[in-house]
Amino acid sequence: MFKACQAIFFLEQLVAAGCREGYFIMVADDPLFYRGDFLAGIYAFFRGDTPISGQIFGPTGDTTRQINIGQRYNVQWQDVTGSLRYFVIHIARKNEA
């Protein structure tokens, strides 16, 4: 989950450096990734209604690894087949988002 947030952060950096836009696509076939009782921390982004945004710390609370997501991105899982789901996040310049 942290790696996904790192990828979104990287796309924000590319857009800030001049790329027109970016897209992040996540695909998961394990229901525990997108559903579960634990909704604290990073899990809230992928299992709950909390937008991916702000300061995000590395796995298992590693405060030495952190990123800061500049915009707000809502995860909206889409069904494919069986337990397979995906979501897409569009990264654009702030005034174009």
ABEGO torsion letter per residue (X at the ends): XAAAAAAAAAAAAAAAAGBABBBBBBBBABAAAABEABABEAAAAAABABBBBEBBBBBGGBAABBBBBABBBBBBBBBABEABBBBBBBBBBAAAX
